[in-house]
């Protein structure tokens, strides 16, 4: 699941069923900023690289020999419409987390949009299997989590940190993990076998959605995923406005 965390930036991979379901090519585009001097800044954010590389190697092994083969099998036997519906379902569950964090960040317009999406897709969209809301002009946002909320509240990011099984994070995002776990509706399912089945399915659905992203990883895999994660998180915290060293802004006009 490490690649999911790095490329989507969707925060902690487990409790919140990772930071965000799906891949944003914008996070990969942002890697181009490194040629303008951003690389050293990212290195400075990784004082625990020795430890992080060891955990990354462990996570990568688990992904290569367990998650990726399972995801490929799921992709091979699941019809595209069914696969899309499962993706919609787990994305809809994340709207609850989005709504609360929208509110905590005083993003009232986005809170209204995400609330509308959840209500429409949970009813007309059959518990979220179908994204009816987008046809009503309620577009899916990049998503919000408590790590982003802490950033808005002024909490420093802290060092980059790779967590066993969970993948890329920072101290700030780690601090937001308990709240994100609690906001995941899946953890509140009382029947343990059902809860584990739903959670496991969510992991597989997400990993399957990122199979094509594997081809985009180049060079030192650890560095690539670290830089992708940190730049994506910066992008999300700043709501898509990232300033380069020349004083220009990359914002939503690029439709990331």
Secondary structure as the mmCIF struct_conf table of DSSP 4:
data_model
#
loop_
_struct_conf.conf_type_id
_struct_conf.id
_struct_conf.beg_label_comp_id
_struct_conf.beg_label_asym_id
_struct_conf.beg_label_seq_id
_struct_conf.end_label_comp_id
_struct_conf.end_label_asym_id
_struct_conf.end_label_seq_id
HELX_RH_AL_P HELX_RH_AL_P1 UNK A 2 UNK A 8
BEND BEND1 UNK A 11 UNK A 11
TURN_TY1_P TURN_TY1_P1 UNK A 13 UNK A 16
BEND BEND2 UNK A 17 UNK A 19
BEND BEND3 UNK A 21 UNK A 22
HELX_RH_AL_P HELX_RH_AL_P2 UNK A 25 UNK A 29
HELX_RH_3T_P HELX_RH_3T_P1 UNK A 30 UNK A 36
TURN_TY1_P TURN_TY1_P2 UNK A 37 UNK A 37
HELX_RH_AL_P HELX_RH_AL_P3 UNK A 38 UNK A 44
TURN_TY1_P TURN_TY1_P3 UNK A 45 UNK A 45
TURN_TY1_P TURN_TY1_P4 UNK A 47 UNK A 48
HELX_RH_AL_P HELX_RH_AL_P4 UNK A 49 UNK A 62
HELX_RH_PI_P HELX_RH_PI_P1 UNK A 63 UNK A 67
HELX_RH_AL_P HELX_RH_AL_P5 UNK A 68 UNK A 77
BEND BEND4 UNK A 78 UNK A 78
HELX_RH_AL_P HELX_RH_AL_P6 UNK A 80 UNK A 104
TURN_TY1_P TURN_TY1_P5 UNK A 105 UNK A 106
HELX_RH_AL_P HELX_RH_AL_P7 UNK A 108 UNK A 123
TURN_TY1_P TURN_TY1_P6 UNK A 124 UNK A 129
BEND BEND5 UNK A 130 UNK A 130
HELX_RH_3T_P HELX_RH_3T_P2 UNK A 133 UNK A 136
TURN_TY1_P TURN_TY1_P7 UNK A 137 UNK A 137
BEND BEND6 UNK A 142 UNK A 142
HELX_RH_AL_P HELX_RH_AL_P8 UNK A 146 UNK A 152
TURN_TY1_P TURN_TY1_P8 UNK A 153 UNK A 154
STRN STRN1 UNK A 160 UNK A 163
TURN_TY1_P TURN_TY1_P9 UNK A 164 UNK A 166
STRN STRN2 UNK A 167 UNK A 170
HELX_RH_AL_P HELX_RH_AL_P9 UNK A 171 UNK A 182
TURN_TY1_P TURN_TY1_P10 UNK A 183 UNK A 183
HELX_RH_3T_P HELX_RH_3T_P3 UNK A 185 UNK A 188
BEND BEND7 UNK A 190 UNK A 191
HELX_RH_AL_P HELX_RH_AL_P10 UNK A 192 UNK A 209
TURN_TY1_P TURN_TY1_P11 UNK A 210 UNK A 211
HELX_RH_3T_P HELX_RH_3T_P4 UNK A 212 UNK A 216
BEND BEND8 UNK A 219 UNK A 220
HELX_RH_AL_P HELX_RH_AL_P11 UNK A 221 UNK A 237
TURN_TY1_P TURN_TY1_P12 UNK A 238 UNK A 240
STRN STRN3 UNK A 242 UNK A 243
TURN_TY1_P TURN_TY1_P13 UNK A 245 UNK A 246
BEND BEND9 UNK A 247 UNK A 247
STRN STRN4 UNK A 249 UNK A 250
HELX_RH_3T_P HELX_RH_3T_P5 UNK A 252 UNK A 254
#
